[in-house]
Amino acid sequence: HIGDNEEDVSESKRKRPRKSEKEASAKKDQPNGLAIMMQLRKVANHPLLIRTLYDDKNIREMAAILQKDPSYQEENLNYIIEDLEILSDYELHRLCLGFKSILRYKLEKNKLLASGKFQKFDEIFPALKKEGHRVLIFSQFIMMIDLIGDYLACNGYRFLRLDGSTPVPERQTLIDEYNRDEDIFAFMLSTRAGGMGINLTSADTVIIHDLDFNPYNDKQAEDRCHRVGQQRDVTIMRFICKDTIEEGIYTIAQEKLNLEKEITTSSEGSGDVKDSKNIAWLLKQIMSHDTKTSQAK
């Protein structure tokens, strides 16, 4: 499915928890600091990942219109408002695309493309395309992948996507299609789903759109290009938004890599190379465990 990201927005929306339920769950399951950090990461990636464009007046107007829709006729107006208030600008935009009655509230194209990282795409993609390069774009966030898909579609780039929701039997088919069809410029992948067993040597440019706290997840993603059969030099680009939390994430990731290097170098100096490899392996496991634990909280 090249460039086809549409889904049943109205159906997914109706399954969302109420605002009160979502807030209660967040307070119970997630320390406030992590919630704040996630909001800061969203802003660094794309402003539409939070709600700033749809004000409370827009929300009330949209809710009143939706209440007349068959999907919402039995809903209390205040409940509909609560449902809409917890959505990001991008989710509200997608909701508008799913209901003709509120289609006029959809965002204009320029709002979808208004991102510092998308401006960087504007700078580098035309030349990459002209010179015959092909790119892999990795992101940790499914909604960000949706937005990148919108960017690529708006600018006429053919692309494929693979994320955690992609059925396993279909994944190799997508990989084979990308490797076979040189006219497909980009392949979008979620960082975790684009891990082991994926060979995409037909691409020679890797873009890490947003960094992982665990640098080994990003390195594993980079290795999708560095496989047997790669005939060209591979370029790795890491997008880091200046003066945002992403600079801190990058610093933490580098410190983890340096710590492993120091431990490995120290062990090699003692002549015990085997032990140094074991320590490096153990360190990677600990980092991976820490990352999974923080996500599970």
C-alpha atoms as an extended CHARMM CRD file, in Angstrom:
* protein
*
       297  EXT
         1         1  HSD       CA              0.0000000000        0.0000000000        0.0000000000  PROA      1               0.0000000000
         2         2  ILE       CA              2.1140000000        2.8550000000       -1.2930000000  PROA      2               0.0000000000
         3         3  GLY       CA              1.2820000000        6.1660000000        0.3420000000  PROA      3               0.0000000000
         4         4  ASP       CA             -1.9830000000        4.8990000000        1.8230000000  PROA      4               0.0000000000
         5         5  ASN       CA             -2.2280000000        5.7460000000        5.5150000000  PROA      5               0.0000000000
         6         6  GLU       CA             -5.9610000000        6.2360000000        5.9100000000  PROA      6               0.0000000000
         7         7  GLU       CA             -7.8580000000        4.4480000000        8.6680000000  PROA      7               0.0000000000
         8         8  ASP       CA            -11.3600000000        4.4880000000       10.1370000000  PROA      8               0.0000000000
         9         9  VAL       CA            -10.8320000000        7.5790000000       12.2440000000  PROA      9               0.0000000000
        10        10  SER       CA            -14.3800000000        7.7540000000       13.5510000000  PROA      10              0.0000000000
        11        11  GLU       CA            -14.2710000000        4.1410000000       14.7290000000  PROA      11              0.0000000000
        12        12  SER       CA            -10.9240000000        4.5740000000       16.4830000000  PROA      12              0.0000000000
        13        13  LYS       CA            -12.1970000000        7.7630000000       18.1120000000  PROA      13              0.0000000000
        14        14  ARG       CA            -15.3060000000        6.1040000000       19.5590000000  PROA      14              0.0000000000
        15        15  LYS       CA            -13.1180000000        3.5540000000       21.3170000000  PROA      15              0.0000000000
        16        16  ARG       CA            -11.1200000000        6.2350000000       23.1450000000  PROA      16              0.0000000000
        17        17  PRO       CA            -11.4680000000        6.5290000000       26.9240000000  PROA      17              0.0000000000
        18        18  ARG       CA            -13.1670000000        9.5460000000       28.3980000000  PROA      18              0.0000000000
        19        19  LYS       CA            -10.9620000000       12.4490000000       29.4200000000  PROA      19              0.0000000000
        20        20  SER       CA            -11.5000000000       11.6470000000       33.0950000000  PROA      20              0.0000000000
        21        21  GLU       CA            -10.5770000000        7.9920000000       32.5540000000  PROA      21              0.0000000000
        22        22  LYS       CA             -7.4670000000        8.8600000000       30.5680000000  PROA      22              0.0000000000
        23        23  GLU       CA             -6.2820000000       11.4260000000       33.1120000000  PROA      23              0.0000000000
        24        24  ALA       CA             -6.9020000000        9.0180000000       35.9950000000  PROA      24              0.0000000000
        25        25  SER       CA             -4.9700000000        6.3210000000       34.1800000000  PROA      25              0.0000000000
        26        26  ALA       CA             -2.1000000000        8.6990000000       33.4840000000  PROA      26              0.0000000000
        27        27  LYS       CA             -1.8980000000        9.7380000000       37.1380000000  PROA      27              0.0000000000
        28        28  LYS       CA             -1.9690000000        6.1120000000       38.2420000000  PROA      28              0.0000000000
        29        29  ASP       CA              0.4220000000        4.6030000000       35.7130000000  PROA      29              0.0000000000
        30        30  GLN       CA              2.8360000000        7.3750000000       34.8150000000  PROA      30              0.0000000000
        31        31  PRO       CA              4.9100000000        9.6820000000       37.0220000000  PROA      31              0.0000000000
        32        32  ASN       CA              4.2200000000       13.3160000000       36.2050000000  PROA      32              0.0000000000
        33        33  GLY       CA              7.8140000000       13.8720000000       35.0690000000  PROA      33              0.0000000000
        34        34  LEU       CA              7.4950000000       11.2270000000       32.3580000000  PROA      34              0.0000000000
        35        35  ALA       CA              4.2350000000       12.7490000000       31.1370000000  PROA      35              0.0000000000
        36        36  ILE       CA              5.8690000000       16.1680000000       30.8690000000  PROA      36              0.0000000000
        37        37  MET       CA              8.8770000000       14.6720000000       29.1030000000  PROA      37              0.0000000000
        38        38  MET       CA              6.6170000000       12.9950000000       26.5480000000  PROA      38              0.0000000000
        39        39  GLN       CA              4.8820000000       16.2980000000       25.8070000000  PROA      39              0.0000000000
        40        40  LEU       CA              8.2560000000       17.9680000000       25.2870000000  PROA      40              0.0000000000
        41        41  ARG       CA              9.2940000000       15.1970000000       22.9050000000  PROA      41              0.0000000000
        42        42  LYS       CA              6.0810000000       15.6290000000       20.9310000000  PROA      42              0.0000000000
        43        43  VAL       CA              6.6290000000       19.3660000000       20.5350000000  PROA      43              0.0000000000
        44        44  ALA       CA             10.1860000000       18.7760000000       19.3170000000  PROA      44              0.0000000000
        45        45  ASN       CA              8.9220000000       16.3860000000       16.6500000000  PROA      45              0.0000000000
        46        46  HSD       CA              5.8900000000       18.2490000000       15.3250000000  PROA      46              0.0000000000
        47        47  PRO       CA              3.6310000000       20.9340000000       16.8550000000  PROA      47              0.0000000000
        48        48  LEU       CA              0.5030000000       19.0640000000       15.7210000000  PROA      48              0.0000000000
        49        49  LEU       CA              1.2410000000       16.2800000000       18.2120000000  PROA      49              0.0000000000
        50        50  ILE       CA             -0.2610000000       18.4970000000       20.9240000000  PROA      50              0.0000000000
        51        51  ARG       CA             -3.3720000000       20.7250000000       20.8080000000  PROA      51              0.0000000000
        52        52  THR       CA             -2.8270000000       24.4200000000       20.1370000000  PROA      52              0.0000000000
        53        53  LEU       CA             -4.6770000000       25.1750000000       16.8840000000  PROA      53              0.0000000000
        54        54  TYR       CA             -8.0850000000       23.8120000000       17.8480000000  PROA      54              0.0000000000
        55        55  ASP       CA             -9.2570000000       26.0860000000       20.6530000000  PROA      55              0.0000000000
        56        56  ASP       CA            -12.0970000000       25.3970000000       23.0910000000  PROA      56              0.0000000000
        57        57  LYS       CA            -14.5520000000       27.2430000000       20.8370000000  PROA      57              0.0000000000
        58        58  ASN       CA            -13.6740000000       24.9360000000       17.9230000000  PROA      58              0.0000000000
        59        59  ILE       CA            -14.0670000000       21.9160000000       20.1820000000  PROA      59              0.0000000000
        60        60  ARG       CA            -17.5470000000       22.9680000000       21.3380000000  PROA      60              0.0000000000
        61        61  GLU       CA            -18.6730000000       23.7080000000       17.7700000000  PROA      61              0.0000000000
        62        62  MET       CA            -17.4000000000       20.3720000000       16.4740000000  PROA      62              0.0000000000
        63        63  ALA       CA            -18.9590000000       18.5080000000       19.4000000000  PROA      63              0.0000000000
        64        64  ALA       CA            -22.3630000000       20.1040000000       18.7840000000  PROA      64              0.0000000000
        65        65  ILE       CA            -22.2340000000       19.0810000000       15.1200000000  PROA      65              0.0000000000
        66        66  LEU       CA            -21.0640000000       15.5500000000       15.8930000000  PROA      66              0.0000000000
        67        67  GLN       CA            -23.9010000000       15.0670000000       18.3850000000  PROA      67              0.0000000000
        68        68  LYS       CA            -26.2880000000       15.1360000000       15.4170000000  PROA      68              0.0000000000
        69        69  ASP       CA            -24.3340000000       12.4040000000       13.6290000000  PROA      69              0.0000000000
        70        70  PRO       CA            -25.7770000000        8.8530000000       13.9050000000  PROA      70              0.0000000000
        71        71  SER       CA            -22.5360000000        7.7190000000       15.5050000000  PROA      71              0.0000000000
        72        72  TYR       CA            -23.0060000000       10.1590000000       18.3880000000  PROA      72              0.0000000000
        73        73  GLN       CA            -26.7700000000       10.6700000000       18.7040000000  PROA      73              0.0000000000
        74        74  GLU       CA            -26.9920000000        8.8710000000       22.0400000000  PROA      74              0.0000000000
        75        75  GLU       CA            -23.9700000000       10.7050000000       23.4510000000  PROA      75              0.0000000000
        76        76  ASN       CA            -24.1230000000       13.4730000000       26.0240000000  PROA      76              0.0000000000
        77        77  LEU       CA            -22.6720000000       16.6980000000       24.5840000000  PROA      77              0.0000000000
        78        78  ASN       CA            -20.2940000000       17.1390000000       27.5100000000  PROA      78              0.0000000000
        79        79  TYR       CA            -18.9270000000       13.6290000000       26.9490000000  PROA      79              0.0000000000
        80        80  ILE       CA            -18.2380000000       14.4130000000       23.3080000000  PROA      80              0.0000000000
        81        81  ILE       CA            -16.4440000000       17.6080000000       24.3330000000  PROA      81              0.0000000000
        82        82  GLU       CA            -14.3320000000       15.6040000000       26.7960000000  PROA      82              0.0000000000
        83        83  ASP       CA            -13.4820000000       13.1120000000       24.0490000000  PROA      83              0.0000000000
        84        84  LEU       CA            -12.2890000000       15.8900000000       21.7590000000  PROA      84              0.0000000000
        85        85  GLU       CA            -10.3760000000       17.8300000000       24.4110000000  PROA      85              0.0000000000
        86        86  ILE       CA             -7.8550000000       15.0240000000       24.9580000000  PROA      86              0.0000000000
        87        87  LEU       CA             -6.9640000000       14.7800000000       21.2630000000  PROA      87              0.0000000000
        88        88  SER       CA             -3.9910000000       16.4300000000       19.5960000000  PROA      88              0.0000000000
        89        89  ASP       CA             -4.3650000000       18.8130000000       16.6710000000  PROA      89              0.0000000000
        90        90  TYR       CA             -3.4180000000       16.0300000000       14.2950000000  PROA      90              0.0000000000
        91        91  GLU       CA             -5.9340000000       13.5950000000       15.7780000000  PROA      91              0.0000000000
        92        92  LEU       CA             -8.6490000000       16.2380000000       15.5160000000  PROA      92              0.0000000000
        93        93  HSD       CA             -7.6630000000       16.8700000000       11.9000000000  PROA      93              0.0000000000
        94        94  ARG       CA             -7.9400000000       13.1510000000       11.1630000000  PROA      94              0.0000000000
        95        95  LEU       CA            -11.3250000000       13.1060000000       12.8750000000  PROA      95              0.0000000000
        96        96  CYS       CA            -12.4920000000       15.9080000000       10.5790000000  PROA      96              0.0000000000
        97        97  LEU       CA            -11.4840000000       13.8310000000        7.5690000000  PROA      97              0.0000000000
        98        98  GLY       CA            -13.6880000000       11.0170000000        8.8610000000  PROA      98              0.0000000000
        99        99  PHE       CA            -16.8930000000       13.0850000000        9.1560000000  PROA      99              0.0000000000
       100       100  LYS       CA            -18.2370000000       15.1990000000        6.2980000000  PROA      100             0.0000000000
       101       101  SER       CA            -20.2020000000       17.3020000000        8.7680000000  PROA      101             0.0000000000
       102       102  ILE       CA            -16.9980000000       18.7020000000       10.3200000000  PROA      102             0.0000000000
       103       103  LEU       CA            -14.7640000000       18.4770000000        7.2640000000  PROA      103             0.0000000000
       104       104  ARG       CA            -14.5390000000       22.2680000000        7.1200000000  PROA      104             0.0000000000
       105       105  TYR       CA            -12.5470000000       22.1970000000       10.3670000000  PROA      105             0.0000000000
       106       106  LYS       CA             -9.7190000000       20.1720000000        8.8480000000  PROA      106             0.0000000000
       107       107  LEU       CA             -6.2600000000       21.7150000000        8.8350000000  PROA      107             0.0000000000
       108       108  GLU       CA             -4.7580000000       23.2830000000        5.7480000000  PROA      108             0.0000000000
       109       109  LYS       CA             -1.8100000000       21.6230000000        4.0470000000  PROA      109             0.0000000000
       110       110  ASN       CA              0.6310000000       24.2660000000        5.2730000000  PROA      110             0.0000000000
       111       111  LYS       CA             -0.2090000000       23.3850000000        8.8980000000  PROA      111             0.0000000000
       112       112  LEU       CA              0.5450000000       19.7090000000        8.2890000000  PROA      112             0.0000000000
       113       113  LEU       CA              3.9320000000       20.6040000000        6.8350000000  PROA      113             0.0000000000
       114       114  ALA       CA              4.8610000000       23.2290000000        9.4650000000  PROA      114             0.0000000000
       115       115  SER       CA              7.6660000000       21.4320000000       11.2690000000  PROA      115             0.0000000000
       116       116  GLY       CA             11.3510000000       22.2210000000       11.6800000000  PROA      116             0.0000000000
       117       117  LYS       CA             12.2340000000       18.6620000000       10.7480000000  PROA      117             0.0000000000
       118       118  PHE       CA              9.9910000000       18.8030000000        7.6980000000  PROA      118             0.0000000000
       119       119  GLN       CA             11.8140000000       21.9710000000        6.6510000000  PROA      119             0.0000000000
       120       120  LYS       CA             14.9840000000       19.9020000000        6.7480000000  PROA      120             0.0000000000
       121       121  PHE       CA             13.2600000000       17.3560000000        4.5210000000  PROA      121             0.0000000000
       122       122  ASP       CA             12.5520000000       20.2160000000        2.1030000000  PROA      122             0.0000000000
       123       123  GLU       CA             16.2700000000       21.0330000000        2.0380000000  PROA      123             0.0000000000
       124       124  ILE       CA             17.6470000000       17.5390000000        1.4660000000  PROA      124             0.0000000000
       125       125  PHE       CA             15.0120000000       15.4230000000       -0.2840000000  PROA      125             0.0000000000
       126       126  PRO       CA             15.0120000000       17.0580000000       -3.7470000000  PROA      126             0.0000000000
       127       127  ALA       CA             18.7730000000       16.5490000000       -4.1290000000  PROA      127             0.0000000000
       128       128  LEU       CA             18.6530000000       13.0240000000       -2.6910000000  PROA      128             0.0000000000
       129       129  LYS       CA             15.8850000000       12.0890000000       -5.1190000000  PROA      129             0.0000000000
       130       130  LYS       CA             17.6250000000       13.6920000000       -8.1080000000  PROA      130             0.0000000000
       131       131  GLU       CA             20.9000000000       11.9000000000       -7.3440000000  PROA      131             0.0000000000
       132       132  GLY       CA             19.2100000000        8.5160000000       -7.0800000000  PROA      132             0.0000000000
       133       133  HSD       CA             19.4900000000        8.0680000000       -3.3270000000  PROA      133             0.0000000000
       134       134  ARG       CA             16.8230000000        6.1850000000       -1.3990000000  PROA      134             0.0000000000
       135       135  VAL       CA             15.9910000000        6.7390000000        2.2450000000  PROA      135             0.0000000000
       136       136  LEU       CA             14.8640000000        4.8590000000        5.3220000000  PROA      136             0.0000000000
       137       137  ILE       CA             13.0600000000        7.0520000000        7.8530000000  PROA      137             0.0000000000
       138       138  PHE       CA             12.8010000000        5.7840000000       11.4280000000  PROA      138             0.0000000000
       139       139  SER       CA             10.5410000000        7.1550000000       14.1540000000  PROA      139             0.0000000000
       140       140  GLN       CA              9.4550000000        5.7910000000       17.5220000000  PROA      140             0.0000000000
       141       141  PHE       CA              5.9670000000        7.2960000000       17.2600000000  PROA      141             0.0000000000
       142       142  ILE       CA              3.2090000000        5.8960000000       15.0560000000  PROA      142             0.0000000000
       143       143  MET       CA              1.4540000000        9.2620000000       14.8200000000  PROA      143             0.0000000000
       144       144  MET       CA              4.7200000000       10.8460000000       13.6930000000  PROA      144             0.0000000000
       145       145  ILE       CA              5.0100000000        8.2010000000       10.9830000000  PROA      145             0.0000000000
       146       146  ASP       CA              1.4780000000        9.1420000000        9.9040000000  PROA      146             0.0000000000
       147       147  LEU       CA              2.5470000000       12.7800000000        9.6500000000  PROA      147             0.0000000000
       148       148  ILE       CA              5.6880000000       11.9040000000        7.6970000000  PROA      148             0.0000000000
       149       149  GLY       CA              3.4700000000        9.9110000000        5.3550000000  PROA      149             0.0000000000
       150       150  ASP       CA              1.3320000000       13.0130000000        4.8240000000  PROA      150             0.0000000000
       151       151  TYR       CA              4.4730000000       15.0270000000        4.0670000000  PROA      151             0.0000000000
       152       152  LEU       CA              5.7170000000       12.4890000000        1.5180000000  PROA      152             0.0000000000
       153       153  ALA       CA              2.3010000000       12.2290000000       -0.1490000000  PROA      153             0.0000000000
       154       154  CYS       CA              1.8930000000       16.0190000000       -0.3440000000  PROA      154             0.0000000000
       155       155  ASN       CA              5.2870000000       16.3030000000       -2.0310000000  PROA      155             0.0000000000
       156       156  GLY       CA              4.7510000000       13.4770000000       -4.5010000000  PROA      156             0.0000000000
       157       157  TYR       CA              7.2570000000       10.9740000000       -3.0950000000  PROA      157             0.0000000000
       158       158  ARG       CA              6.3840000000        7.2940000000       -3.3700000000  PROA      158             0.0000000000
       159       159  PHE       CA              6.8360000000        5.4550000000       -0.0930000000  PROA      159             0.0000000000
       160       160  LEU       CA              6.0850000000        2.3810000000        1.9700000000  PROA      160             0.0000000000
       161       161  ARG       CA              5.6730000000        1.9730000000        5.7210000000  PROA      161             0.0000000000
       162       162  LEU       CA              6.2230000000       -0.7650000000        8.2500000000  PROA      162             0.0000000000
       163       163  ASP       CA              5.3920000000       -0.5090000000       11.9310000000  PROA      163             0.0000000000
       164       164  GLY       CA              4.3200000000       -2.7180000000       14.8160000000  PROA      164             0.0000000000
       165       165  SER       CA              0.7910000000       -3.0370000000       13.4200000000  PROA      165             0.0000000000
       166       166  THR       CA              2.0120000000       -4.4170000000       10.0800000000  PROA      166             0.0000000000
       167       167  PRO       CA              1.1130000000       -8.1450000000        9.9610000000  PROA      167             0.0000000000
       168       168  VAL       CA              4.2560000000      -10.2780000000       10.0940000000  PROA      168             0.0000000000
       169       169  PRO       CA              3.4230000000      -12.1620000000        6.8440000000  PROA      169             0.0000000000
       170       170  GLU       CA              3.2250000000       -8.8200000000        4.9820000000  PROA      170             0.0000000000
       171       171  ARG       CA              6.5440000000       -7.4290000000        6.1900000000  PROA      171             0.0000000000
       172       172  GLN       CA              8.8070000000       -9.3860000000        3.8780000000  PROA      172             0.0000000000
       173       173  THR       CA              6.5120000000       -8.5520000000        0.9550000000  PROA      173             0.0000000000
       174       174  LEU       CA              6.9610000000       -4.8270000000        1.6680000000  PROA      174             0.0000000000
       175       175  ILE       CA             10.7280000000       -5.2400000000        2.0280000000  PROA      175             0.0000000000
       176       176  ASP       CA             10.9400000000       -7.1290000000       -1.2620000000  PROA      176             0.0000000000
       177       177  GLU       CA              8.8030000000       -4.4990000000       -2.9970000000  PROA      177             0.0000000000
       178       178  TYR       CA             11.0550000000       -1.6840000000       -1.8050000000  PROA      178             0.0000000000
       179       179  ASN       CA             14.2200000000       -3.5110000000       -2.8000000000  PROA      179             0.0000000000
       180       180  ARG       CA             12.7670000000       -4.3120000000       -6.2230000000  PROA      180             0.0000000000
       181       181  ASP       CA             11.0990000000       -1.0010000000       -7.1770000000  PROA      181             0.0000000000
       182       182  GLU       CA             13.7150000000        1.7570000000       -7.4140000000  PROA      182             0.0000000000
       183       183  ASP       CA             11.0220000000        4.3820000000       -7.9400000000  PROA      183             0.0000000000
       184       184  ILE       CA              9.9070000000        4.0660000000       -4.3020000000  PROA      184             0.0000000000
       185       185  PHE       CA             11.9240000000        6.8400000000       -2.6860000000  PROA      185             0.0000000000
       186       186  ALA       CA             11.2980000000        6.2970000000        1.0290000000  PROA      186             0.0000000000
       187       187  PHE       CA             10.5500000000        3.5100000000        3.4620000000  PROA      187             0.0000000000
       188       188  MET       CA              9.1480000000        4.6110000000        6.8320000000  PROA      188             0.0000000000
       189       189  LEU       CA              9.6680000000        2.2650000000        9.7600000000  PROA      189             0.0000000000
       190       190  SER       CA              9.0170000000        2.3970000000       13.4810000000  PROA      190             0.0000000000
       191       191  THR       CA             12.3690000000        2.1240000000       15.2570000000  PROA      191             0.0000000000
       192       192  ARG       CA             11.5040000000       -1.0460000000       17.1750000000  PROA      192             0.0000000000
       193       193  ALA       CA              9.6890000000       -2.8100000000       14.3300000000  PROA      193             0.0000000000
       194       194  GLY       CA             12.5940000000       -2.0480000000       11.9820000000  PROA      194             0.0000000000
       195       195  GLY       CA             14.9670000000       -4.2300000000       13.9470000000  PROA      195             0.0000000000
       196       196  MET       CA             16.3750000000       -7.6950000000       13.4700000000  PROA      196             0.0000000000
       197       197  GLY       CA             15.9740000000       -9.6050000000       10.2380000000  PROA      197             0.0000000000
       198       198  ILE       CA             15.2040000000       -6.6500000000        7.9690000000  PROA      198             0.0000000000
       199       199  ASN       CA             17.5190000000       -6.1740000000        4.9960000000  PROA      199             0.0000000000
       200       200  LEU       CA             17.0700000000       -2.9150000000        3.0960000000  PROA      200             0.0000000000
       201       201  THR       CA             20.3860000000       -2.5420000000        1.2880000000  PROA      201             0.0000000000
       202       202  SER       CA             18.6800000000       -0.8730000000       -1.6810000000  PROA      202             0.0000000000
       203       203  ALA       CA             18.6000000000        2.2800000000        0.4810000000  PROA      203             0.0000000000
       204       204  ASP       CA             21.7630000000        4.2560000000        1.1470000000  PROA      204             0.0000000000
       205       205  THR       CA             20.4550000000        7.0050000000        3.4460000000  PROA      205             0.0000000000
       206       206  VAL       CA             19.1350000000        6.4610000000        6.9660000000  PROA      206             0.0000000000
       207       207  ILE       CA             17.2480000000        9.2080000000        8.7990000000  PROA      207             0.0000000000
       208       208  ILE       CA             16.6550000000        8.7860000000       12.5290000000  PROA      208             0.0000000000
       209       209  HSD       CA             13.7890000000       11.2520000000       12.8650000000  PROA      209             0.0000000000
       210       210  ASP       CA             13.6680000000       11.0510000000       16.6720000000  PROA      210             0.0000000000
       211       211  LEU       CA             16.2950000000        9.5300000000       18.9550000000  PROA      211             0.0000000000
       212       212  ASP       CA             15.8540000000        6.6340000000       21.3670000000  PROA      212             0.0000000000
       213       213  PHE       CA             17.1830000000        6.8750000000       24.9280000000  PROA      213             0.0000000000
       214       214  ASN       CA             18.8030000000        3.5140000000       24.2300000000  PROA      214             0.0000000000
       215       215  PRO       CA             21.3530000000        4.1960000000       21.4540000000  PROA      215             0.0000000000
       216       216  TYR       CA             21.4950000000        0.5210000000       20.5320000000  PROA      216             0.0000000000
       217       217  ASN       CA             17.9290000000        0.6340000000       19.2280000000  PROA      217             0.0000000000
       218       218  ASP       CA             18.9400000000        3.4030000000       16.8230000000  PROA      218             0.0000000000
       219       219  LYS       CA             22.1430000000        1.5880000000       15.8590000000  PROA      219             0.0000000000
       220       220  GLN       CA             20.1390000000       -1.5410000000       15.1220000000  PROA      220             0.0000000000
       221       221  ALA       CA             17.8880000000        0.5280000000       12.8670000000  PROA      221             0.0000000000
       222       222  GLU       CA             20.9300000000        1.9700000000       11.0820000000  PROA      222             0.0000000000
       223       223  ASP       CA             22.1730000000       -1.5460000000       10.4190000000  PROA      223             0.0000000000
       224       224  ARG       CA             19.2240000000       -2.2180000000        8.0990000000  PROA      224             0.0000000000
       225       225  CYS       CA             21.3700000000       -0.5670000000        5.3970000000  PROA      225             0.0000000000
       226       226  HSD       CA             24.7000000000       -1.9740000000        6.5610000000  PROA      226             0.0000000000
       227       227  ARG       CA             24.0430000000       -5.5450000000        5.4730000000  PROA      227             0.0000000000
       228       228  VAL       CA             25.6980000000       -8.0380000000        3.1690000000  PROA      228             0.0000000000
       229       229  GLY       CA             25.0790000000       -6.9050000000       -0.3960000000  PROA      229             0.0000000000
       230       230  GLN       CA             25.3250000000       -3.1520000000        0.2250000000  PROA      230             0.0000000000
       231       231  GLN       CA             27.1690000000       -1.6770000000       -2.7490000000  PROA      231             0.0000000000
       232       232  ARG       CA             27.1510000000        2.0230000000       -1.8080000000  PROA      232             0.0000000000
       233       233  ASP       CA             28.3500000000        4.2320000000        1.0160000000  PROA      233             0.0000000000
       234       234  VAL       CA             25.6480000000        4.6980000000        3.6350000000  PROA      234             0.0000000000
       235       235  THR       CA             24.8020000000        8.1150000000        5.0990000000  PROA      235             0.0000000000
       236       236  ILE       CA             23.2930000000        8.3030000000        8.5890000000  PROA      236             0.0000000000
       237       237  MET       CA             21.3650000000       11.4390000000        9.6090000000  PROA      237             0.0000000000
       238       238  ARG       CA             20.0730000000       12.0520000000       13.1310000000  PROA      238             0.0000000000
       239       239  PHE       CA             17.5040000000       14.8120000000       13.4970000000  PROA      239             0.0000000000
       240       240  ILE       CA             17.9060000000       16.7090000000       16.7730000000  PROA      240             0.0000000000
       241       241  CYS       CA             15.8050000000       19.8100000000       17.3730000000  PROA      241             0.0000000000
       242       242  LYS       CA             18.0030000000       22.5600000000       18.8120000000  PROA      242             0.0000000000
       243       243  ASP       CA             17.3060000000       23.8710000000       22.3290000000  PROA      243             0.0000000000
       244       244  THR       CA             14.7990000000       21.0980000000       23.0770000000  PROA      244             0.0000000000
       245       245  ILE       CA             14.7170000000       17.9490000000       25.1820000000  PROA      245             0.0000000000
       246       246  GLU       CA             16.1700000000       16.0720000000       22.2100000000  PROA      246             0.0000000000
       247       247  GLU       CA             19.5960000000       17.5430000000       22.9240000000  PROA      247             0.0000000000
       248       248  GLY       CA             19.4170000000       15.9790000000       26.3870000000  PROA      248             0.0000000000
       249       249  ILE       CA             18.3390000000       12.6270000000       24.9590000000  PROA      249             0.0000000000
       250       250  TYR       CA             21.3010000000       12.7160000000       22.5780000000  PROA      250             0.0000000000
       251       251  THR       CA             23.6720000000       13.4990000000       25.4710000000  PROA      251             0.0000000000
       252       252  ILE       CA             22.3270000000       10.5750000000       27.5130000000  PROA      252             0.0000000000
       253       253  ALA       CA             22.6660000000        8.2160000000       24.5450000000  PROA      253             0.0000000000
       254       254  GLN       CA             26.2620000000        9.3010000000       23.9470000000  PROA      254             0.0000000000
       255       255  GLU       CA             27.1040000000        8.8320000000       27.6310000000  PROA      255             0.0000000000
       256       256  LYS       CA             25.8050000000        5.2680000000       27.4570000000  PROA      256             0.0000000000
       257       257  LEU       CA             27.9580000000        4.5640000000       24.4090000000  PROA      257             0.0000000000
       258       258  ASN       CA             31.0090000000        6.1430000000       26.0630000000  PROA      258             0.0000000000
       259       259  LEU       CA             30.4410000000        4.1080000000       29.2280000000  PROA      259             0.0000000000
       260       260  GLU       CA             30.4480000000        0.8910000000       27.2450000000  PROA      260             0.0000000000
       261       261  LYS       CA             33.5880000000        2.0010000000       25.4090000000  PROA      261             0.0000000000
       262       262  GLU       CA             35.3830000000        2.8240000000       28.6670000000  PROA      262             0.0000000000
       263       263  ILE       CA             34.4940000000       -0.5240000000       30.2270000000  PROA      263             0.0000000000
       264       264  THR       CA             35.5170000000       -2.3990000000       27.0930000000  PROA      264             0.0000000000
       265       265  THR       CA             38.8060000000       -0.4990000000       26.7790000000  PROA      265             0.0000000000
       266       266  SER       CA             39.6310000000       -1.0610000000       30.4450000000  PROA      266             0.0000000000
       267       267  SER       CA             39.0030000000       -4.7800000000       30.1730000000  PROA      267             0.0000000000
       268       268  GLU       CA             41.0010000000       -5.0930000000       26.9620000000  PROA      268             0.0000000000
       269       269  GLY       CA             43.8950000000       -3.3520000000       28.6740000000  PROA      269             0.0000000000
       270       270  SER       CA             43.9890000000       -6.1570000000       31.2240000000  PROA      270             0.0000000000
       271       271  GLY       CA             44.2790000000       -8.6670000000       28.4210000000  PROA      271             0.0000000000
       272       272  ASP       CA             40.9460000000      -10.3360000000       29.0550000000  PROA      272             0.0000000000
       273       273  VAL       CA             39.2080000000       -9.7060000000       25.7270000000  PROA      273             0.0000000000
       274       274  LYS       CA             36.5680000000      -12.3540000000       26.2970000000  PROA      274             0.0000000000
       275       275  ASP       CA             35.4750000000      -10.7600000000       29.5740000000  PROA      275             0.0000000000
       276       276  SER       CA             35.3370000000       -7.3270000000       27.9280000000  PROA      276             0.0000000000
       277       277  LYS       CA             32.9290000000       -8.6430000000       25.3040000000  PROA      277             0.0000000000
       278       278  ASN       CA             30.7890000000      -10.2060000000       28.0040000000  PROA      278             0.0000000000
       279       279  ILE       CA             30.6930000000       -6.9350000000       29.9400000000  PROA      279             0.0000000000
       280       280  ALA       CA             29.7450000000       -5.0030000000       26.8090000000  PROA      280             0.0000000000
       281       281  TRP       CA             26.9630000000       -7.4920000000       26.0940000000  PROA      281             0.0000000000
       282       282  LEU       CA             25.6940000000       -7.2780000000       29.6760000000  PROA      282             0.0000000000
       283       283  LEU       CA             25.7060000000       -3.4870000000       29.5470000000  PROA      283             0.0000000000
       284       284  LYS       CA             23.5680000000       -3.5320000000       26.4190000000  PROA      284             0.0000000000
       285       285  GLN       CA             21.0680000000       -5.8400000000       28.1340000000  PROA      285             0.0000000000
       286       286  ILE       CA             20.8490000000       -3.5410000000       31.1580000000  PROA      286             0.0000000000
       287       287  MET       CA             20.2730000000       -0.4910000000       28.9470000000  PROA      287             0.0000000000
       288       288  SER       CA             17.5920000000       -2.3140000000       27.0120000000  PROA      288             0.0000000000
       289       289  HSD       CA             15.9180000000       -3.4050000000       30.2550000000  PROA      289             0.0000000000
       290       290  ASP       CA             15.9710000000        0.1520000000       31.6210000000  PROA      290             0.0000000000
       291       291  THR       CA             14.3280000000        1.4540000000       28.4680000000  PROA      291             0.0000000000
       292       292  LYS       CA             11.5860000000       -1.1890000000       28.5240000000  PROA      292             0.0000000000
       293       293  THR       CA             10.9640000000       -0.5920000000       32.2280000000  PROA      293             0.0000000000
       294       294  SER       CA             10.5360000000        3.1700000000       31.7800000000  PROA      294             0.0000000000
       295       295  GLN       CA              8.1080000000        2.5890000000       28.9160000000  PROA      295             0.0000000000
       296       296  ALA       CA              6.0750000000        0.0770000000       30.9350000000  PROA      296             0.0000000000
       297       297  LYS       CA              5.6070000000        2.4220000000       33.8900000000  PROA      297             0.0000000000
